Amino acid sequence: MTAMGGAWPLTQAQLGVLLGQQLAGDDSVFYAAECTELEGPFDPVLFEQAVHATLREATSLHLRIVKHEGGYEQQRIAPRLPALAVQIVERHSDSDFTAELSAQLVRPFDPETGYLYDHRLYRRAPDRHVWLHRAHHLLLDGYGFQLITRRVAAHYGALVAGETAPPAVFGDLGPVVEADRAYQESPDRETDRQFWLNTLAGLSPKSLCPHPAAGIGRGRRIGSELPAPTVARLKACAQELNLTWPELLIAGFAAFLAVHGHGRDVVLGMTNMMRHSGTVARTPCSVMNVMPLPVPNAERLSLAAIAEAVRRDMPRLRRHQRYRFEHLEFDLERAGYPHGLLGTEINIMPFEPPSRFGPCRAYTRTLAAGPVEDLAAVFMARGDAIILDLDGRPENYDDVTLRIHWQRIAGFLARALDRPRAPVVDLAT
């Protein structure tokens, strides 16, 4: 698809972000951020060159969002190449540095000028630097962040070695916009809409909050690595049962919600990358969707049985995953379905960011992932470890409650993996 006059319409994912901002009343709810700690000999000049080289290649990032009488459009603009002066924070305590990052997370973006991404560098010690990468969700989703991070690492490693990185393979935004338009105008859209209305009919969701408030907001995040013995048992159990560890984690969280949640039916909002093939798999952009994942009668089943049911049902559900969750939530509300059918989310991120930037060891963590309705459980692979982050809406969960839930989920997973054929209700404590 060629942009008319250098402009495209917004995708439905982008329009959903704009609608969400209006509902939240706070644009910063839709700001996302990652920070990468770099340990070892570091050259900030070469790192700036690596970031700038990546930004020049990623044409999909250079946009301004313009509102006009007929709606919105996104116009291509020249790349923004921000200077990366190193901010010295060696005397900052960990809490002071966390406060600095938190302040950066809410610094406003301006879509009308094309200020939709930001990069900053900090020096915590002579051999320890931190790269903060922020972007508006109009521009990037979690996988889009990974595409940028990997390319910066490739450029930086090549520059340090006095070499040139392999040619970029980023896709352009035009085919992504065209694919979205084609789907919205196809009969598949109505087929998918009706499928979800039928599939979710009669369900009343569960939540770990006894009385979850309606709405969306920025999540309150706590997280840590799951205990190493639990991770080892997870991977061994997956092999024993001929399943994948993501399938077991989905089943484990669904089982936990089944025995500890308030409500009737387990329905998870499952984050889908929507990056299966083609140009979209190579394009830094925002296309992520949330797909309903009903898990019927989970409290009566075992961990293995739930995981096997998830594997069996997933192909049928994924055939309809392109229907946007923003549209579905509106459809559900208009049809009188109970609120919260997508409020408890799960996101499995098996892809890993680079562990090295040239001679530096690298550790990337997510600081802000976007809005939550109730609670999101995010499982991330990091080498041999798996991290569990919980994002809870502050109206529904305080820090103490989230920490309690984290400990209970970790403990429940350990018990369920030790007895994968036992009814999950017998594993509750």
Residue pairs with C-beta under 8 A, 6 or more apart in sequence:
1 8
1 174
1 175
1 177
1 178
1 181
2 174
3 75
3 76
3 174
6 75
6 76
7 66
7 73
7 74
7 75
7 76
8 73
8 74
8 173
8 174
8 177
9 71
9 72
9 73
9 74
9 177
9 181
10 18
10 65
10 71
10 72
10 73
10 74
11 176
11 177
11 180
11 286
11 287
12 180
12 184
12 324
12 326
12 327
13 141
13 180
13 286
13 287
13 288
13 289
13 324
14 65
14 72
14 74
14 138
14 286
15 72
15 326
16 324
16 325
16 326
16 327
17 30
17 136
17 137
17 138
17 286
18 72
18 138
19 326
20 29
20 30
20 216
20 326
20 371
21 27
21 29
21 30
23 215
23 216
24 30
24 215
24 216
24 217
24 371
26 217
26 218
27 108
27 109
28 105
28 106
28 108
28 218
29 216
29 217
29 218
29 370
29 371
30 136
30 137
30 138
30 370
30 371
31 105
31 106
31 109
31 134
31 135
31 136
31 137
31 368
31 370
32 134
32 135
32 136
32 137
32 140
32 141
32 142
32 145
32 366
32 368
32 369
32 370
33 101
33 104
33 105
33 132
33 133
33 134
33 135
33 366
33 367
33 368
34 132
34 133
34 145
34 149
34 353
34 364
34 365
34 366
34 367
35 101
35 130
35 131
35 132
35 133
35 364
35 365
35 367
36 130
36 131
36 133
36 149
36 353
36 357
36 362
36 363
36 364
37 124
37 128
37 129
37 130
37 362
37 363
37 364
37 365
38 128
38 129
38 130
38 131
38 357
38 360
38 361
38 362
39 127
39 128
39 360
39 361
39 362
39 363
40 127
40 359
40 360
40 361
41 127
41 359
41 360
42 127
42 129
42 360
43 159
43 160
44 84
44 86
44 121
44 129
46 156
46 159
46 160
47 84
47 121
47 131
47 152
47 156
47 357
48 83
48 84
48 121
49 155
49 159
50 152
50 153
50 155
50 156
50 159
51 84
51 119
51 152
51 155
52 81
53 155
53 165
54 148
54 151
54 152
54 155
54 168
55 61
55 62
55 79
55 80
55 81
56 79
56 81
57 151
57 168
57 170
58 147
58 148
58 151
58 168
58 170
58 284
59 76
59 170
59 172
59 173
60 170
60 171
60 172
60 173
60 176
60 283
60 284
60 285
61 79
61 116
61 117
61 139
61 140
61 284
62 76
62 77
62 78
62 79
62 80
62 114
63 74
63 75
63 76
63 77
63 114
63 116
63 139
63 173
64 74
64 75
64 77
64 111
64 112
64 113
64 114
65 72
65 73
65 74
65 111
65 112
65 116
65 138
66 72
66 73
66 74
66 75
66 112
67 112
74 173
77 114
80 114
80 115
80 117
82 118
82 119
84 119
84 120
84 121
85 121
86 121
86 122
86 123
86 129
87 120
87 121
87 122
87 123
88 122
88 123
89 96
89 97
89 100
89 122
89 123
89 124
90 123
90 124
90 125
92 100
92 124
97 122
97 124
97 130
100 122
101 132
101 367
104 118
104 120
104 132
104 134
105 134
105 367
105 368
107 118
107 134
109 115
109 116
109 118
109 136
111 136
111 138
116 135
116 136
116 138
116 139
117 133
117 134
117 135
117 136
117 139
117 140
118 132
118 133
118 134
118 135
119 131
119 132
119 133
119 134
120 131
120 132
121 129
121 130
121 131
121 132
122 129
122 130
122 132
123 129
123 130
124 130
129 360
132 367
133 145
133 148
133 149
135 144
135 145
137 286
137 370
138 286
139 284
139 285
139 286
140 148
140 284
140 285
140 286
141 273
141 285
141 286
141 287
141 288
142 271
142 273
142 288
142 347
142 349
142 366
142 369
143 273
143 275
143 288
143 351
144 283
144 284
144 285
144 286
146 351
146 353
147 170
147 282
147 283
147 284
148 284
149 353
149 354
149 364
150 353
150 354
151 165
151 168
151 170
152 357
153 354
153 356
153 357
153 362
154 165
154 166
155 165
156 357
156 358
157 165
157 356
157 357
157 358
158 164
158 165
159 358
160 358
160 359
161 358
169 282
170 282
170 283
170 284
171 278
171 279
171 280
171 281
171 282
171 283
172 279
172 283
173 283
173 285
175 278
175 279
175 280
175 283
176 279
176 280
176 283
176 285
176 287
179 278
179 280
180 287
183 189
183 322
188 322
189 322
189 323
191 320
192 320
192 321
192 322
192 323
193 323
193 327
193 328
193 331
195 320
195 323
196 292
196 320
196 323
196 328
196 331
197 331
197 332
197 335
199 292
199 294
199 317
200 267
200 292
200 294
200 332
200 337
200 341
201 337
203 264
203 265
203 267
203 294
203 337
203 338
203 341
204 263
204 264
204 265
204 338
205 263
205 264
205 265
205 266
205 267
205 338
205 340
205 341
205 343
205 344
206 257
206 258
206 261
206 262
206 263
206 264
206 265
206 266
206 267
206 344
207 261
207 262
207 263
207 340
207 343
207 344
207 374
207 375
207 396
208 257
208 260
208 261
208 262
208 344
208 374
208 375
208 397
208 405
209 262
209 374
209 375
209 396
209 397
210 262
211 262
212 340
212 343
212 373
212 374
212 393
212 396
213 393
213 395
213 396
214 339
214 340
214 373
215 373
215 393
215 395
216 371
216 372
216 373
216 393
217 371
217 372
217 393
217 394
217 395
218 368
218 371
218 372
218 394
219 369
219 371
219 372
219 376
219 391
219 392
219 393
220 391
220 392
220 393
220 394
220 397
220 398
220 399
220 402
221 367
221 368
221 369
221 389
221 390
221 391
222 389
222 390
222 399
222 402
222 403
222 406
223 378
223 387
223 388
223 389
223 390
223 406
224 387
224 388
224 406
225 231
225 382
225 385
225 386
225 387
225 388
226 234
226 385
226 386
226 387
226 388
226 410
226 413
227 410
227 414
228 384
228 385
229 414
230 410
230 413
230 414
230 417
231 384
231 385
231 386
233 414
233 417
233 418
234 245
234 248
234 249
234 386
234 413
234 417
235 245
237 243
237 248
237 417
237 420
238 244
238 245
238 247
238 248
240 420
241 248
241 304
241 307
241 308
241 420
243 304
243 307
243 308
243 311
245 386
246 348
246 350
246 379
247 307
247 310
247 311
248 303
248 307
248 417
249 346
249 348
249 379
249 386
249 413
250 268
250 270
250 293
250 307
250 310
250 346
250 348
251 295
251 303
251 304
251 306
251 307
251 310
252 303
252 409
252 412
252 413
252 416
252 417
253 268
253 346
253 377
253 409
254 266
254 268
254 293
254 295
254 298
254 306
254 310
254 346
255 298
255 299
255 301
255 303
255 306
255 412
255 416
255 424
255 427
256 408
256 409
256 412
256 413
257 266
257 268
257 298
257 344
258 266
258 295
258 298
258 299
258 424
258 425
259 299
259 412
259 424
259 425
259 427
259 428
260 408
260 412
260 428
261 344
263 340
265 294
265 296
266 294
266 295
266 296
266 298
266 299
267 292
267 293
267 294
267 295
267 341
267 342
267 344
268 292
268 293
268 295
268 344
268 345
268 346
269 290
269 291
269 292
269 293
269 325
269 341
269 342
269 343
269 344
269 345
269 346
269 373
270 290
270 291
270 292
270 293
270 345
270 346
270 347
271 288
271 289
271 290
271 345
271 346
271 347
271 348
272 288
272 289
272 290
272 291
272 318
272 321
273 287
273 288
274 280
274 287
274 288
274 289
274 321
274 322
275 281
275 287
280 287
289 321
289 322
289 324
289 325
290 325
290 342
290 345
291 317
291 318
291 320
291 321
291 325
292 317
292 328
292 341
292 342
293 310
293 313
293 317
293 346
295 306
295 309
295 310
298 306
298 424
299 424
299 425
300 423
300 425
301 309
301 423
301 424
302 419
302 420
302 421
302 422
302 423
302 424
303 416
303 417
303 419
303 420
303 421
303 422
303 424
304 420
304 421
305 421
306 424
325 342
328 342
329 341
329 342
332 341
333 339
340 373
340 374
342 373
343 373
343 374
343 375
344 374
344 375
344 376
345 372
345 373
345 374
345 375
345 376
345 377
346 376
346 377
346 378
346 379
347 369
347 376
347 377
347 378
347 379
348 379
349 378
349 379
349 380
349 381
350 381
351 381
352 381
352 382
352 383
353 362
353 364
354 362
354 364
355 361
355 362
355 363
355 383
356 362
363 382
365 387
366 378
366 380
366 389
369 376
369 378
369 391
372 391
372 392
372 393
373 393
374 392
374 393
374 396
375 390
375 391
375 392
375 393
375 396
375 397
375 405
376 390
376 391
376 392
377 388
377 389
377 390
377 409
378 387
378 388
378 389
378 390
378 391
379 386
379 387
379 388
380 386
380 387
380 389
388 406
388 409
388 410
390 402
390 405
390 406
390 409
392 401
392 402
392 405
397 405
408 429
411 429
412 427
412 428
412 429
415 427
415 429
416 422
416 424
416 427
419 426
419 427
